[in-house]
Amino acid sequence: MGGPDFGGAGLGALFNVLYDGLKELIGKNVIYKSLFKAIIARLDSLHPLIKEIEKYNKDLDLPDKELENLKVGMEKGIELVHKCSKIRAWNIYKKYKYANKLLDWNESLLGLLDMLNVQGIRDVKGSSVSVRNIEKVVSRIESSLVLQYQDETEVWGAAPELPALVVGLDFPLKELKRKLLNLKDGVSMLVLTAPGGCGKTTLATAFCRDQEVKDTFRDNIFFVTVSSNPNLERIVQELHRCRGSKVPTLGNEVNAVKWLHHFLKEQGQNPLLLVLDDVWSGSESLLEKFDQFKMPNYKLLVTSRSEFRGFGSPYSLQSLDYHNAMKLFHHSASLGDKSSLIPQDLSRQMVERCKGFPLAIKVLGRSLCGQPIEIWKKRVIEWSRGSTVHDSEAELLLCLQSSLEALDKEMAIIKECFLDLGSFPEDQRIPAAALIDIWGELYDLDEDTECIANLYELTKRSLANLVVTRKENMEGDEYYNEHFVTQHDILRELAIYYSKLEPAEQRTRLIIDIRGNKPPKWWREQKHQLMKARLLSISTDGVFSGKWHNMQVPEVEVLVLNFQTENHALPESVENMDKLKALIVTNYGFLPAELSNFQLLSSLSNLKRIRLERISILSITKNPIELKSLQKISLFMCNIGQAFSNCSIPISSAFPNIEEMNIDYCHDLVELPAELCGLSQLKKLSVTNCHKLSALPEEIGKLTKLEVLRLKSCTDLVKLPGSMKNLKKLDFLDISDCFSIRELPEDIGDISNLRKINMRQCLRLEELPLSVLDLEQLKEVICDEETKYLWESFSSHLNNVSINVAKENINLNWLHHTKI
């Protein structure tokens, strides 16, 4: 049978043939399945452009050559798909010949887009509607295709995942749809109200994922968490980002309102659903800005503990009835068939204590899971001694408090870890890597796995939720940069409540939230009083001026700074924190911020760990300092540029004893600075998700103590330096998702201690150097079905090597508009 006959097919027809062919091959479960899925995702992004070109071709007057080139590109794709369908699994040569052809063709799709954008559409003169429509589509596609160079760890504008078990929401969901979808007379907003922990966010999420709602609003659903400190500028930036457009720099609320109206007007051309989750009392002015823009197809759902009756009659979510509460309790306590072993009256008392609050039911159930009946009875006795509370949220907190206090002595550290989660802002994902730094120093946990185990304990008890953004990172290789923790705001309130039980000067952890420029009264009034806190967390908002009040905190071992401004300064009191061991600085703004007063750290002889997020590294190397005790530094989403190269003090002198360096999602990093190779004590080097990184310094072979080298998802990295042969202590090499690497170093066999290699998704690798036969300590190789054969040809000589084919889990976040 011959190849496909295209005849005089138009562009749209060719696109459909290619798309259908790929879908058919995926359905047949043939080889290249994961690659086909990646190409399908990219075609999904190009499809709107193809349709616009077909629709407005006459108005556009694209050059025949350019249109023909695009057709030829589509035809080549169809031919490749047709040939791939004929390849047999045993034909190794053809499998890898066409794997590379597919990769090259997949990359050429971006080139086709550039061709249309630069040579065709942008050259068209005039202001016809067709041209503007095409330009809009091109802009959207460009944004979606370059999302791989943005923050892949965050899913912007998407509703959270639903819990494993959802009970009691069938009727409320039906009522919510009836009320919101049928709003008339210029009313677009509905407030969904209930006390905290009652399930408002879960119901809003179920609403967004309902098929009727998705059919109505399609890909025009946006979900934004507002929280207790609303920031209109950040909300507007988030909305623009989640639709795939360039994030505007606003500067003030006037511009934010202007850009909000621009967003609503543009998105409101089609049915639009916007969800503002967790809006707090006192946010009326914020809601007015969203509600004043009236459109027939615009619906606004607000979840809040407040009713906001000025915006119409709210919908009140009731707590769970007894039947559904008992069902959720049995599930959370994992009773199953064992429910008969627990007296019905005892289960009833447990459920009634929770007042129908799903959050309380889950936490209580988890705390009793697997416990003997005596523990259940003891809990009831303890409740009977307490006073009666009639306020619903106070009752909820008391119920949660009893579950927290029930942690036995062996779990005391779990309670402390729970309380530490209050150090981070409300409704923000907490990086597990930051918690590793905190707990490693506060509780002398030497292994990162111990910290992650504590997070699993908290998750098991429903006191937190551990989220892993890429499931392939759960293989036990101790890479936790894509592990995050989320927590219900009621649970965070409980943690902060506990931290405030003692007078400020006696607390072991000080959690301070500064609104504007007003610190707590006790801080303003203290007269040279020494504080005993071991952990100090200070959060400031977008209008904080940077003026710090003096504080005497000589016992602080961990300092957590959370801020939102473009410029931020370390507090002057840092200079006297002689026991400081870990510094965690997080900028929750959109762009990397300037950080000053960094030189205050130079006198701290116990500082071991620094983690910086969204910081301009150049701002801290302007006045370089020596941190001789520093052992670990982590840079997440920072701007690095030439900061290390232009520093007046060599980095080897600034950090002479550093053992671990993590550089993650630093998108301006093109070449790893050669100066880093002077860190003679370095044992772990992770440069991950830096998509523009194209080269490693040849001097990397000087890192003779290096044990772990991670280059995960550095998609532009072409090769590894030959000097790597000098890394005699290297135990683990991770080049997974390094799509551009075509070969391994010729003398890789000289890395005599290499035990494990992860080369998942290195599909351009066509052969291995013969020196792999000298890797006598090699025990494990992680690869794909497409590259497994490379190692199998050496298997007779590498008897002790386990070749593990990675489970298919292609990361398509790059092409994700992050809308539901």
N, C-alpha and C positions, 0 to 999 in steps of 0.2 A: 504493500500500500504506500502510495506516495505521500508527500507532505501536503499541507493545507493549500488550497487555491484561494487567493485573496481577491482575484478579479479586480474590479474597480471599487472595492469596498471603501466607504467613508471612514473618517476617523472614529466616530462613535461606534460603528459596527465592528471595527478592528478591536477597539477597547473591550467591547462586550465578548468577543470571541476569546480574547486573551484571559479576561476575568473568569469566564465560565470554564475555560480549560483548566485553570489553576484550581478552581473550586472542585472540579471533578477529580483531579488528581489527589487533592487533599482527602476527599471522601473515600478514595480507594486505598488510603494508608500506604502510599508508595514512599520510596526514599525521597529525600529533600523536603519532607513534610514541613519541618520547622522553617526552612528557608522560603518555601512557597507561602507560608502564612505571613512572613515578614513582607514579601512582595505584595501580597494581597492588601496588607495594611497601607502600603505606600500607594497602591492603585486607588484605594478608597479616598486618599487625600487628593489625588489627581482628577478623580471623576468629575467633581463640580467644574473644573477648568475645561475639561473635554466637552461637557454639555454646553457651557457658555460659548466656546469656540464654534461648535456646531450651530448654535442658535443665532450668533451674530457674525458669522463668517463674512458675509457681504459687507457689513459696516466696517469690519476690522481691516479688510483688505490686506491680510497677512501675505508676505511674499511667498510665491509658490514654492520656492526652495525650502523655506522653513517649514511650511506645512507638509511638504513631501518628506523632509527629514523626520518629522514626528511620526508620520505614517510608517516610514521604513523602520523606525525604532519599535513601533508596535508589532510590525510584521516579524521582526527578528525575535521578539519575545514569544510570539505565537509559535514560531519554528522551534525555538528552544524547548518550549513546553511539550510540543509534539514529539520531539526526539527523546526527551526525558521519559515520556510515557512508554517508550519502547525498550528502555534499559533494564536489563535483568540484574537482580541483586548481587549475583556472583561476579558480574563483570566489573572488577575493581578499576581497571584503567578508564573505562567510559564513565563510571560513577564520578570520578574525581576530575576528569576532563570537563564534564558538564557542570560540576559543582562550581568550578572557577568561572566558567562562562556565565552561569546564572548570577554569581556575585558581581561580575563586571557589568552585566546588563542591568542588574538592580541599581547599581551606582549611577548608571547612565540616565536613569529616570530624573535625577536631580539636574543633570546637564540639559535634558530636554526642557525642563521647567525654566532654567536660566535662559535658554535659547529663545523661548517664547517671551519671557519677561523683558530681556534686554534688547533683543534684535527686532522683536515684533511689536508687541503691545505697547511698550513704553515709547516707541517711536511714532505711534499714531497721533496725528494732530487733531485738534478739535475737542469738543466736550460732549459728544453724543452719549446717550444713556448706555448704549452697548459697550462703549469703551470703558466707562466708569464701572459697569458691572464686572467686566473682565478684570479690571485692575483690582477691584475689591476681592474677587475670588483668588487671584494670584497672591495678593497680600496674605490672605488667610492660609493658603497652602504653604507659602514660604514659612509662615510662623509655625505651622504644625510640623513641617519637616525639620526645622531647626530646634524643635523642643528637645532634641537629644543633647543640645548644648546648654540646656537649662536644668533646673533642679528636678531630676528624675525621682527624688525621694518624696515629693509632695504631689498629691493629687488635688489640684486646685478646682474649686467649684463643684466637686462631686459630693453627693450625700454619703454619709458613712455606710459601712456594711451593716446589714440587719443581723441581730443576734441569731444564734443557732435555733433557739426556740422563741417564737413570738406568740403570746396568748392574749386573748381578750381585746383584740383590736379590730375584729371584723366589723362590728357595728360602728365604732368610732370612725373607721376609715370610710365606710359608706356615708356616714353623716358629713364628714369633712369634705368629701367629693361633692356631695349634694350642695353644701353651703358655698364652697369656694368657686366651683365651676359655674354656679348659677347666679353669681353676684351681678346686679344690674344697677341702673340709674347712676352711672359714673363711679360706683364703688368698686375698688380693685383689691382692697386689703381685708384679710381676715386674721384675727389674732387667736392662736391656739394657746389656751392658758391652763395651767395646773401647777400645783406645788412642785418643788424640785424632787427628782427621783420618781416621778409618776409616769414617765414614758413619752414626754412630748417629742423629743428628738426621734425616738423610735417610730412614733406615728407619722411624723413629717417625712422620715426616710421611707416608710412603707408607702406613703402617698406618692412620693417621687418615683418609686419603682413600680407602682400600679400600672398595669398594661393600658387601661383606659386613659390615664394621665399621660403616659408616654406617647400614646397614639395622638393625643391632642397637642402636646407641646414638642414632641419629637426631640431634637437635640438642642432645644432652647430652654433647658432647665438648669438653673444655677442655685447652688446651695452655699451660703456663707454663714460662718459662725461669728457673732458679734461680740458677746461676752460683756462683762461688767464695766469695761473701760472702752466704749465705742470709739473707733477711729475712722471717720468717713474717708479720709485720704487712702488709708490702707484697704478699706472695703472696695473702693472704686478701682484701685490698682489691681486688686484680686479679681474683680469682675472682668476687667480688660485682659488680664493674663489668662483666665480660664477659657476665654473664647478664642485664644490663639493670636491675639493682636499685641502690638508693642505696648509695654506698660508705660503710661505717661508719667512724667515727673510733675507733680502737682504744686507743692510748695505751700499752699494755703487752702482753706475750706472753700473759698469762692471758686477757685479753679476746680476743686473736687466736685462741686455741685454742677459746674458746667460740663465736666467730663461724664458725670453720672447721667445727665440729661442726654448727652450725645450717645452714650451706651444704650439707654432705654429707647431712644428714638430709633436707633439703628436695629437693635434686636427686636423691637416691638413691631416691626413690619410683618412678623409672623407671630403666632401665639407664643407668649413669653411667660414662664413661671419663675419667680424669684422667691427663694426661701431665706429669711433672716432668722437664724436659730439663736436661742439663748440671749434674747434682748432683755436688758434689765430695766427696772423701774427708773424713771428719770430720763429715758431716751426718746421722749416725745419729739424733740426737735429733729432727731435723726430720722424717725419714721415719717415726719412731715415731708422731708426732702425726697423720700421714695414714693410717697403717696400723692404728691401734688402733680405728678406727671400722669395725665389721664389718657388711656388708650383702651379701645374695646377689647383687645386680646391680651391685656396685661393683667396678671394675677400675682398678688403678693401675699405670701403666707408668713406670719410672724409667730414664733414660739416664745413664750415668756411666762414667768411666774406672775407677772402683772397683767391686768385685763386691758389696759389702755382703752377705756370706753369712749374716749374722744374720737376713736377711729371706727366706731360702729360696735355692734353687739358681738362679743367674742364667742368662741366655741370652747366650752370647758370640758376638759378630759377628766373623766372620773377615775378613781382608783379601781383596781381589779376587784371583781366580785369574788365570793368565797370559792366557787368552783375553779375559776381560772387561777386564783392565787394558790390554791392547793396543788394544781397541776404544775405550776412553775416551781413551787417549793419542792415537790417530789423530784422534779428534774434536776434542780440545783443541788439537792442533797444526795442525788444519785441513788435514790431508794429503789426504784424499779420494783422487782418482786419482793424486796425486803421490807416494803411498806407495812406488811402484816406484822413484822416484828416490833414496830413502834406503835404503842397504843394510840388509837385514833384521837383520844382526848388530848394527848400530848402534842400531836401534829397540829390539832386545831388551835391550841394555845399559841404555838409558834407562829402560825399564819395570822391569827388575830392580832398578835403583837405588832406585826408589820403593817397593819392598817391598809393593806392592799397596795402598798408601794412596791413596784417591781424591783427597784434597786435594793431595798431592804430585804426583800424575800430572797433575792439571789445571794446577797452577802451572808445572810443568816444561814441559808441552806448550805452554802459552801463551807461555812465554819463548823457545821455539824456533820458534814459528810464523813462517813466512816467512823464516827465517834460512838462509843457504847451508850446505852440508854441512860446510864447514870449521869453522863455529861449533859444530856438533854434535860434531865430533871433538875440538875444543878442550875442550869440557865434559867429555868422557870422560877426557882426559889430566889435567885438573885434579882429577877425582875420584880417579884412580889415585895421586896424590901424597898424598892424605889418609890418615888413620889409619882403621882398622876400628873401628866402633862397634857393639856388640851390643845396646844398649838401643833398643827399637823407636821410642820417641818422640824420643830423641836423634838417631836415624838420620833420622827425619822432619824434624826441625829443620835438620839438616845439608843435607838435600836441598833444603829450602825456601831455606836460606841461599845455596846455590850459585846458585839462580835469581834471587835478589835481587841478588847481587853481579854477575850477568851483565849487568845493565843498563849499557849503554855510557855514555860520557861525556855524550852528548847527552841521556840520560835520567836524569842525576844528580839533577835536581830531583824526578823521580818517586820515586826511592828516598827522598829526604828527606820527601816528602809521605807516603809509606807509613809511615815511622817516626813522623811526627807523629800518626798515627791512634791510637797507643798512649796518647795524652793523655786519652782518654775511657774511661769504665768498660767493663768486659767485658759483652758481650751487650746493649749499649744502642745504639740507632740514633743515628748521629752526624749532626746537621743539616749539610747542605752549606753553609748560610748561615754557620755558625760557622767552617767551614774556609775560606770565602772571606775572613772577617775575619783569620784566622790567617795564611794564606798571602799575603794582600795585603800584610801588613806584614813578614813574615819574608823574603819573596822578591821584594818590590817588584813584585807583579803588579797592574797598574793596572786591568785589566778582569776582571770577575767570570767571563767566559767562559773565561779562561785557567785559572782554578781548576777549573771544571767539566771542561774538557778534560783536566786532570791526573787527575781522578777517572775519566774514561772510559779513560784509559791504565791506571790501576790495575785497573779492572774487566776490561779486555781481557786482562790478565795473570793474572786470577783472584786478585789480591792484595787485592781488596776487591770489594764489590758495590754498585753505585749503584742505588737504588730511587727511582722517581718515583711518588708516591702517586696523582696524578691525571694521566693521560696527556695531557690537553689542555695541560698546562704544559710541553710539549716543543716549542713552536712557535717558539722563538727570541726571545722577548720579554724574556729575561734576568730571569725571575721564578723564583727557586730556593728559595723557602720550603718547597716540598713535595718537595724532593730530599733524600734521606737515604742514608747509607752504613752498610752492615753488614759485619761481618768475622768470620771464624772465629776462635775464641779461640786456636787454635794460632798463627795469623798475628799476633795481638796479642802473644802471648808472644814471638814472634820479634822484633817491633818493640821490646819492652821489653828483651829480651836485648841487642840492639844498643845501646840507650841506656845500658847498664850496662858496656860493654866498657872504658870509661875510668874512672879514679877520679872520685868524685862532683864534686870541685872543678874537673875538666877537661871535664866533659860539656857538650855544646851544648844538650842538652835534659834536664831533670830531671823524671822521672815518679815521683811519690811517692804511695803508697797507704797511708793511715793506718787501722789497725784499732783501734777503741776510742780510746785516747788515747796510743798508742805510736808515735811517729814512728820512722823508721829510726835505727839506732845512730849512723851517721855524722853525722846531723843533731843528735842530742842531745849528741854529744861535740865538735862543732866549736868551736874557740876563735877567734872573730872571723876565720875564714878566708873569703876572698872566693871566690864561685862564679862560673864563667864562662858559665853557661847563658843562652841567648837565649830559650828556652821553658821555662816552669815550670808543671807540672801537679800539682795536689794534690787527691786524692780522699779523702773522709772518709765514715764510715758513720753509721748512725742513732743511735749512742751517743756520738759525739764531743762532748766538753764545750765545745769552742770555745776552749780554751787553746792558744795558739800558742807554739812555741819560736822564738827569734830566728834569723833567717837573713840573711846578707849576700849579696844577689844583684843587684848594681848593673847588670849587663849584660842583665837580663831585658827583652825587648821584648814578649813575649806571656805573659799569666798566665791559666791555665785552672783554675777552681775547680769541683769537682763535690762535691755534698753531699746529704744526705737528711734533715736535721733541720728542725724547724719554725722554728728561729732559727739564724742563722749570721752570723759576723762576718768581715770581711776581715782577713787577718793584718796585724799592726802593721808588719811589714817592707815592706809595700806603699809606705809613705810614702817609702822610700828607693830605690824603683825608678825612678830618674830617666829611664831610657830606655824605660819602658813605653809601648807604642803601642796594644795591644789587650787588653781585659779580657773574658773569657768566663766568666760565672757561671751554672751550671745546677743547679737543685734537682730531684733525682730523686724527691722525695716526691710525694704526690698533691695536696697543697694548696699554694697560694702561701705562701712563707716570708718571715719578717721578715729583712731584711739590715741589719746595723749596721756601723759604722766606715767608712761611705761617705765621710765627710768627709776621710779620709786621702788621697783622690785629688786634693784641691784643689791640692796643690803640684806635681803632675805636668804639666809643660809640653809633653810629647810625646804625651800620651794622645789618640788619634784615634778609636778605636772602642770601644764598649761594647755587649755583648749580654747581656741578662738573661732567664732562663727560669724561669717559675713563681716570681716574686718579687712581694711586695707593694710597689708603687711608693710608697705612702704612707710606708712605713718608711724610705725613703731621702730623702724630701723634708721630713721633720721637721726635719732640720738641713741646709738647702739650701746648696749650694756653687756656685762658678763654675768651669766647665771650658772655658776659652777656646780650647783647642786641639782640643776634640772636634768631629769632622766627621760621625760616624755613630753612631746609637743604635738598637738593635733590642730590642723588647719582645715576648717570645713567651709566651703563656699567663699573662701577668701580671695582677694586680689593679690597675687604675688608679684607678677611682673618681673622687674629686675632688682627687687628688694634685696635679695641675698647677694647678688653679684656686685651691687653698688655700695654695699655696706662698708663703712670705714674700718670695721673690725671683722676679721675673717670669722665665718660662722663656727669654725672649729675652735676659735678662742672664746666666742660668745657662749657656746654650748659644749664645753669640752667633755662632759660626761654623759651626754644624751645617749640613750640606748634604744629609744623608739621614736619614730617620726611618722605621722599620718597626714597625708595630703589628699583631700577628698573633694570632688566636685569643684575644683579650682579651675575655672574654664579659661582663664587667660594664660595658663601654663603651657607654653609651646615646647620648651626644652628644659629638662631638669638641670638646674644650675650645677656646674662642675664643683662649685665650692662645697656642696653638700658631701662630696666624696672625701672631705677632710675630717668627717666625724668618725674618728677612729674607734670609738666605743659602740657605734651603732650596731644593734642586733636585729631590729625589725624596721623595715622600710616599706610603707604602703603608699603607693601613688595610684589612686583608684578613681574611676569615673572622670578623669581629666581628658576629655575627648579631643582636645587640640594638641595634646602631647605627642610629638612626632619623633623625638630622639632622647636617648639616655646618654649621659657623658661616658666617653671611653674610660675615664678615670674611675668608674664604678668598681673596678677590680681592686681598688685600694681599701674597700670596706671589708677587710679580712675577717672581721668578727660577725659579719651579717649572717643571720640564721633564717630569716624569713624575708622574702622579696615578693610583694604583691603589686601587680601592674594591671589589675582587673579593670576591664571596660575602658582601657585607653585605646579607643578605636582607631586613632590615626597613627599609632606606634607601628613602625614598619619593621624594625629589626632590634635585636638585642646585641649589645657590644661584645666583641670577642674577649675583652678583658674579664668577663664574668667567670672565665675558667679559673681565676685566682680566688674565687669565693669558696674556699675549701670547707668552710663551716656551714654553708648554705644547706638548710634542711628542707625548705619548702619553697617552690617557685609557682606563683599563680599568674598565668597570662590569659585567664579565661576572658572571653568576649573581646579579645584583641584581634579584631577581624582582619587587620591589615598585615599582620606578621606572616611572612611567607617562608621563613626558615629559622632554625635554631642555630646558635653559635656552633661553628665547626668543632670546637674543642669542649663542648658541653660535658663530655665524659670526664674532664679533669675536675669537675665539681664532685669530689670524691664522697662527700657526706650527704648528697642530695637523696632525700627519702621519698618525696612526694612532688608530683607535677600536676597542676590543674590547667588543662589546655582546652577546656570546653569552648565551642564556637570559634576555634581557630581554623576556620574552614579553608583558608588559603594555604595552609601548610601542605606541601605536596610530597615532601620526603624528610626523613630524619638523618642527621649525620651519623656515620658509622661509629663515632665515638660513644654513642649511647650504650654500646656494649660494655663500656668501662664503668657504667654507673652501678657499681656493685652493691651499694646500699639502697638503691631504689626499690621501694615496696609498693607504691601505688601510683597509677596514672588515671586521671579523670579526663575523658575525651567524649567525642560524639560518635554516633554510628558511622558518620562519614569519614572520620579520621582513625577509627579503631584499627583499620588494616595496617596503618603505618607501624604500629607497635607489634601487631601480630606476626609480622615478618621477622621480628627479632625474638619472638617469644621462646624459641627453643634455647636461646642463650641467656634469656632473662627469666630464669625459672621461678624466682621469688616475687616477680612483679604481678600485682593484681591490676588488670585493665578494666576499669569501671566506666560503662557508658552512662553519661549523665541523662537524667530524665528530661524529656523535652519541656522546656519552660522559657520559650523565647520572650524576651523583654520588649514589649511593644509600647512602652510608656512614651517613647520618642514621638510616636505619631498620634498620641492621644490628646484630644481636645479637652480632656478631663471634665466633660459634661456627661450627664447621665443619658 
